[in-house]
Amino acid sequence: MWRTRAAAACVICRSLANSSYGIKRKSPLQNLHLVSRSIHHPYYPSSKFQRPPLRISIKLFSSLHHLPLRKTKLLNIKHGYQFHRNFWLARLASRLLKVRYLILGSAVGGGYTAKKTYDQWKDMMPDLNEYKWIVPDFVWELDEHIDFEKLIKALPDADDLAKLLPDFDKIGESFTSLKGFFSPGSPGETAFRATDQGYDNDKQFKKISDKEKIDQLQEELLRTQLKYQRMLERLEKENKELRKLVLQRDDKGIHQRKLKKSLIDMYSEVLDILSDYDASYNTQDHLPRVVVVGDQSAGKTSVLEMIAQARIFPRGSGEMMTRSPVKVTLSEGPHHVALFKDSSREFDLTKEEDLAALRNEIEIRMRNSVKEGCTVSTETISLSVKGPGLQRMVLVDLPGVISTVTSGMAPDTKETIFSISKAYMQNPNAIILCIQDGSVDAERSIVTDLVSQMDPQGKRTIFVLTKVDLAEKNVASPSRIQQIIEGKLFPMKALGYFAVVTGKGNSSESIESIKEYEEEFFQNSKLLKTCMLKAHQVTTKNLSLAVSDCFWKMVRESVEQQADAFKATRFNLETEWKNNYPRLRELDRNELFEKAKNEILDEVISLTQVTPKHWEEILQKTLWERVSTHVIENIYLPAAQTMNSGTFNTTVDIKLKQWTDKQLPNKAVEVAWETLQEEFSRFMTEPKGKEHDDIFDKLKQAVKEESIKRHKWNERAEDSLRVIQHNALEDRSISDKQQWDAAIHFMEETLQSRLKDTESVIEDMVGPDWKKRWLYWIGRTKEQNIRNETKNELEKLIKCNEEHAAYLANDEVTTVRKNLEARGVTVDPCLIKDTWHQIYRRYFLKTALNHCNLCRRGFYYYQRHFVDSELECNDIVLFWRIQRMLAITANTLRQQLTNTEVRRLEKNVKEVLEDFAEDNEKKVKLLTGKRVQLAEDLKKVREIQEKLEAFIEALHQEK
């Protein structure tokens, strides 16, 4: 029996020695206690027995160094003397076996507890296999930047850890020294029993404190995560500084970094071209971008500002601020700046005045893009933000979804916002960043239903819950926030769920203060402590990393497919062009405008090639047509009705002086300006044969009208012209017979033209004569019959008195009326006077023409001043003066045209063309047609394809 118990003790001892849990120890034989070595291995040299200390403490160690360590009760060992010598060795072995059981139980129990704690800890850790895309690439590349071998060497090895454990050899030696002091009923046995009872109490204490240990482990896990998060942020900050230095060294920069910086800019250029090419956002554009949608005031703009690390958007309390889509391209750069696509000004985002100017500029652009009678616009504002450490991506901030149209909004505002959001989200490669306000009830959300319709499976949707601090404060049940984050309260599915804090609601908060507040909140939040949220689901930093990684993943998967689609589109467009316009070059709208511009400028220059004779003939003819009525009616006729030549000349001089001072110069300038317009229009519109391209007609007409509208004649031209005209009319000397005959011819043409007009007026008054009535079967009206009778009566009056005055006396009117009444014709006196005016005018013009024939031989008498002659030709002199004035005026106006006004008109045309060149809407409106649109599409598709191929090549190089 004794050998059996001894053998069992040896087996237990060896098993204890073999179960050292990975601690480097001595040989198995040396691991045994001294008692076992002395009993079963008598030939093994044992050390001398030493007196053990009076108090022995046993520590329980755990691999979780952060847990508080508890000490067991001290074992009070009292020394005594064994009086009974019978079976003392068996009793001693029995006591030692109890000690071994205690040690073995402690080791096994501690190991089991540690393993159970480790398993619980492992179960609490999230499974990151499905979220590897969220972790940025540089985390997996930390081994390239951090020397882990040095860290491993710096950690204590197994030997050092073994030193921390109790020395079981010494404990065994101490227990062997107690064999002479234990006997049945001795104080030593009582001590062992007390130890057993303390061990039972300790197991019960462990059971009670398991929950506390779990809480401690959770807190320790959270602290560890935050610790590593701060470590990563510190590394990122150092990396940002290094990137900034590298990017500033343009000459010695790293090629890979330059390529990486410009990659997002290349992609953004492709999106800008697509935006111009496809203004209606056709589904043909399937290139990825991050579309930010959410309810109004849900915090969309704040999330974008946190990602861009600057307060760049205008803000308003409850007011709709985002009135049009804003495309924000984030990229790396040495300085934190922002600039618009169509502007070269850079806004320094580190300066508050530049930030205020940027916000004001964005607000102005939004309001300008909104058409009259609308609240929102589909026009996209393109903005680039560069800075060290920014995640590269393209985001589109859309107007917030509203449920009700308030006062001041257009009636179709709600439908317009829905259509804009759907247009962007229906792109199958667009990443939908769905923003939900955590401070309001989830049931009030509108955008989640809209997103679930566009992406039912949630394969490209990222859900973001904002204002989590307010949600945790106001929501009665924190588990409701967990249900929102996990997507259990919405029908919408998502690729990932995030919770962020966008500040305390103060618009003057800086980005750094918001970051600190967000980190402080989540560090103390119950949502993380109770594992309702996981560490990778919180903070805008993690959100930015996840969105950027998802964006580039989508880009790599879809960009080549889109390039192939545009390649096919290009082939179709080129084939259509070859079939429809085989002999024409592919000129887009801008190239056509440049061609039209050159043609218009050539035509303006052609005005300078017009001969002086042509200018003067046109000006003289047009000016006389304009002033002839005034000359005949207001100058010649009143003067010709005078009784003698002196009165005639006096009347003519006075009338001409008044006319020259007030009307003639202005009329002459008007005629010159109209003549210039007519010649300019003739050059612009006349066909050029086969070279004429009717596609430019609308543009040329618009340029002509705008140039004429802007042109103003030189104001000083009238003053100089007045003096010249006055001097020309003062001259009465006709130098030769040729000038005399020219004046007579001019007068005859003028009078014959007036006589013809008068005959036409009389014919309209009295109706057709008997020949036309018989030939064309045309009759007279009642009024025409009355006028005809009146005409016949008035002609009798003139035949009776050929020197009758120009006006009828009242008694003559009464006589004519009574004569007509006697024949049964009732006539009004006004009708008699009106008919008399035309009858006398015809009579006077015929008389003047007869006088012209008499004056053909009167040049001799004119040279003698009509002395000893009854012939007077003062009217010929008048028409010569007017003819000479017209010739001198035409010559003066021609000089002004060729020397000044044509050049000023050419300058105006250039200005108009420059203005039109900058106005794309004008070009689209004026250059239209299938040919223009086809060439425009070809150019855009080629440009998109080339840029996509360049982007794909750069993407492969970066990879």
Secondary structure as the mmCIF struct_conf table of DSSP 4:
data_model
#
loop_
_struct_conf.conf_type_id
_struct_conf.id
_struct_conf.beg_label_comp_id
_struct_conf.beg_label_asym_id
_struct_conf.beg_label_seq_id
_struct_conf.end_label_comp_id
_struct_conf.end_label_asym_id
_struct_conf.end_label_seq_id
HELX_RH_AL_P HELX_RH_AL_P1 TRP A 2 ASN A 18
TURN_TY1_P TURN_TY1_P1 TYR A 21 GLY A 22
HELX_RH_AL_P HELX_RH_AL_P2 PRO A 28 ASN A 31
BEND BEND1 LEU A 32 LEU A 32
HELX_RH_AL_P HELX_RH_AL_P3 LEU A 34 HIS A 40
TURN_TY1_P TURN_TY1_P2 PRO A 42 TYR A 43
BEND BEND2 TYR A 44 TYR A 44
HELX_LH_PP_P HELX_LH_PP_P1 SER A 47 PHE A 49
HELX_LH_PP_P HELX_LH_PP_P2 ARG A 51 PRO A 53
BEND BEND3 LEU A 54 LEU A 54
STRN STRN1 ARG A 55 ILE A 56
STRN STRN2 LYS A 59 LYS A 59
HELX_LH_PP_P HELX_LH_PP_P3 LEU A 60 PHE A 61
BEND BEND4 SER A 63 SER A 63
TURN_TY1_P TURN_TY1_P3 HIS A 65 HIS A 66
BEND BEND5 LEU A 67 LEU A 67
HELX_LH_PP_P HELX_LH_PP_P4 PRO A 68 LEU A 69
STRN STRN3 LYS A 71 LYS A 71
HELX_LH_PP_P HELX_LH_PP_P5 THR A 72 LEU A 74
STRN STRN4 LEU A 75 ASN A 76
TURN_TY1_P TURN_TY1_P4 ASN A 86 PHE A 87
HELX_RH_AL_P HELX_RH_AL_P4 TRP A 88 MET A 124
BEND BEND6 MET A 125 MET A 125
HELX_RH_3T_P HELX_RH_3T_P1 LEU A 128 TYR A 131
TURN_TY1_P TURN_TY1_P5 LYS A 132 ILE A 134
BEND BEND7 VAL A 135 VAL A 135
HELX_RH_AL_P HELX_RH_AL_P5 ASP A 137 TRP A 140
TURN_TY1_P TURN_TY1_P6 GLU A 141 GLU A 141
HELX_RH_AL_P HELX_RH_AL_P6 LEU A 142 HIS A 145
BEND BEND8 ILE A 146 ILE A 146
HELX_RH_AL_P HELX_RH_AL_P7 PHE A 148 ALA A 154
BEND BEND9 LEU A 155 LEU A 155
HELX_RH_AL_P HELX_RH_AL_P8 ALA A 158 LEU A 164
BEND BEND10 LEU A 165 LEU A 165
HELX_RH_AL_P HELX_RH_AL_P9 PHE A 168 THR A 176
TURN_TY1_P TURN_TY1_P7 SER A 177 LEU A 178
HELX_RH_3T_P HELX_RH_3T_P2 LYS A 179 PHE A 181
TURN_TY1_P TURN_TY1_P8 PRO A 184 GLY A 185
BEND BEND11 SER A 186 SER A 186
HELX_RH_AL_P HELX_RH_AL_P10 PRO A 187 ILE A 208
TURN_TY1_P TURN_TY1_P9 SER A 209 SER A 209
HELX_RH_AL_P HELX_RH_AL_P11 ASP A 210 GLN A 248
BEND BEND12 ASP A 250 LYS A 252
HELX_RH_AL_P HELX_RH_AL_P12 HIS A 255 TYR A 277
TURN_TY1_P TURN_TY1_P10 ASP A 278 SER A 280
TURN_TY1_P TURN_TY1_P11 THR A 283 GLN A 284
STRN STRN5 VAL A 290 GLY A 294
STRN STRN6 ASP A 295 ASP A 295
TURN_TY1_P TURN_TY1_P12 GLN A 296 SER A 297
BEND BEND13 ALA A 298 GLY A 299
HELX_RH_AL_P HELX_RH_AL_P13 LYS A 300 ALA A 308
TURN_TY1_P TURN_TY1_P13 GLN A 309 GLN A 309
BEND BEND14 ALA A 310 ALA A 310
BEND BEND15 PHE A 313 PHE A 313
BEND BEND16 SER A 317 GLU A 319
BEND BEND17 SER A 324 SER A 324
STRN STRN7 VAL A 326 SER A 331
BEND BEND18 PRO A 334 HIS A 335
STRN STRN8 VAL A 337 PHE A 340
TURN_TY1_P TURN_TY1_P14 LYS A 341 ASP A 342
STRN STRN9 PHE A 347 ASP A 348
TURN_TY1_P TURN_TY1_P15 LEU A 349 THR A 350
BEND BEND19 LYS A 351 LYS A 351
HELX_RH_AL_P HELX_RH_AL_P14 GLU A 352 SER A 369
BEND BEND20 VAL A 370 VAL A 370
HELX_LH_PP_P HELX_LH_PP_P6 LYS A 371 LYS A 371
TURN_TY1_P TURN_TY1_P16 GLU A 372 GLY A 373
BEND BEND21 THR A 375 THR A 375
HELX_LH_PP_P HELX_LH_PP_P7 GLU A 379 THR A 380
STRN STRN10 ILE A 381 LYS A 386
TURN_TY1_P TURN_TY1_P17 PRO A 388 GLY A 389
HELX_LH_PP_P HELX_LH_PP_P8 LEU A 390 ARG A 392
STRN STRN11 MET A 393 ASP A 397
HELX_LH_PP_P HELX_LH_PP_P9 LEU A 398 GLY A 400
STRN STRN12 VAL A 401 VAL A 401
BEND BEND22 SER A 403 THR A 404
TURN_TY1_P TURN_TY1_P18 SER A 407 GLY A 408
BEND BEND23 MET A 409 MET A 409
TURN_TY1_P TURN_TY1_P19 PRO A 411 ASP A 412
HELX_RH_AL_P HELX_RH_AL_P15 THR A 413 MET A 425
TURN_TY1_P TURN_TY1_P20 GLN A 426 GLN A 426
BEND BEND24 ASN A 427 ASN A 427
TURN_TY1_P TURN_TY1_P21 PRO A 428 ASN A 429
STRN STRN13 ILE A 431 ASP A 437
TURN_TY1_P TURN_TY1_P22 GLY A 438 SER A 439
BEND BEND25 VAL A 440 VAL A 440
HELX_RH_3T_P HELX_RH_3T_P3 ALA A 442 ARG A 444
BEND BEND26 ILE A 446 ILE A 446
HELX_RH_AL_P HELX_RH_AL_P16 VAL A 447 MET A 454
TURN_TY1_P TURN_TY1_P23 PRO A 456 GLN A 457
TURN_TY1_P TURN_TY1_P24 LYS A 459 ARG A 460
STRN STRN14 THR A 461 THR A 466
HELX_RH_AL_P HELX_RH_AL_P17 VAL A 468 ASN A 474
BEND BEND27 ALA A 476 ALA A 476
HELX_RH_AL_P HELX_RH_AL_P18 PRO A 478 ILE A 485
TURN_TY1_P TURN_TY1_P25 GLU A 486 GLY A 487
BEND BEND28 LEU A 489 PRO A 491
BEND BEND29 LEU A 495 LEU A 495
STRN STRN15 GLY A 496 ALA A 499
BEND BEND30 LYS A 504 GLY A 505
TURN_TY1_P TURN_TY1_P26 SER A 507 SER A 508
HELX_RH_AL_P HELX_RH_AL_P19 ILE A 511 ASN A 524
HELX_RH_AL_P HELX_RH_AL_P20 LYS A 526 LYS A 529
TURN_TY1_P TURN_TY1_P27 THR A 530 CYS A 531
BEND BEND31 MET A 532 LEU A 533
HELX_RH_3T_P HELX_RH_3T_P4 ALA A 535 GLN A 537
STRN STRN16 VAL A 538 VAL A 538
BEND BEND32 THR A 539 THR A 539
HELX_RH_AL_P HELX_RH_AL_P21 THR A 540 ASN A 580
TURN_TY1_P TURN_TY1_P28 PRO A 582 ARG A 583
BEND BEND33 LEU A 584 LEU A 584
HELX_RH_AL_P HELX_RH_AL_P22 ARG A 589 SER A 606
HELX_RH_3T_P HELX_RH_3T_P5 LEU A 607 GLN A 609
BEND BEND34 VAL A 610 VAL A 610
HELX_RH_AL_P HELX_RH_AL_P23 PRO A 612 HIS A 630
HELX_RH_PI_P HELX_RH_PI_P1 VAL A 631 TYR A 636
HELX_RH_AL_P HELX_RH_AL_P24 LEU A 637 ALA A 640
TURN_TY1_P TURN_TY1_P29 GLN A 641 GLN A 641
BEND BEND35 THR A 642 ASN A 644
HELX_RH_AL_P HELX_RH_AL_P25 SER A 645 LYS A 662
TURN_TY1_P TURN_TY1_P30 GLN A 663 GLN A 663
HELX_RH_AL_P HELX_RH_AL_P26 LEU A 664 THR A 685
BEND BEND36 GLU A 686 GLU A 686
HELX_RH_3T_P HELX_RH_3T_P6 GLY A 689 GLU A 691
HELX_RH_3T_P HELX_RH_3T_P7 ASP A 694 PHE A 696
HELX_RH_AL_P HELX_RH_AL_P27 ASP A 697 ARG A 710
TURN_TY1_P TURN_TY1_P31 GLU A 715 GLU A 715
HELX_RH_AL_P HELX_RH_AL_P28 ARG A 716 GLU A 730
BEND BEND37 ASP A 736 ASP A 736
HELX_RH_AL_P HELX_RH_AL_P29 LYS A 737 VAL A 766
HELX_RH_AL_P HELX_RH_AL_P30 TRP A 770 TYR A 776
HELX_RH_AL_P HELX_RH_AL_P31 LYS A 782 CYS A 800
TURN_TY1_P TURN_TY1_P32 GLU A 802 GLU A 803
BEND BEND38 ALA A 806 TYR A 807
HELX_RH_AL_P HELX_RH_AL_P32 ASN A 810 ALA A 822
TURN_TY1_P TURN_TY1_P33 ARG A 823 GLY A 824
HELX_RH_AL_P HELX_RH_AL_P33 PRO A 829 LEU A 854
HELX_RH_3T_P HELX_RH_3T_P8 CYS A 855 ARG A 857
HELX_RH_AL_P HELX_RH_AL_P34 PHE A 859 GLN A 863
TURN_TY1_P TURN_TY1_P34 ARG A 864 ASP A 868
BEND BEND39 GLU A 870 GLU A 870
HELX_RH_AL_P HELX_RH_AL_P35 ASN A 874 GLN A 896
HELX_RH_PI_P HELX_RH_PI_P2 LEU A 897 GLU A 901
HELX_RH_AL_P HELX_RH_AL_P36 VAL A 902 GLU A 918
HELX_RH_AL_P HELX_RH_AL_P37 ASN A 920 LEU A 926
BEND BEND40 LEU A 927 LEU A 927
BEND BEND41 GLY A 929 GLY A 929
HELX_RH_AL_P HELX_RH_AL_P38 LYS A 930 GLU A 958
#
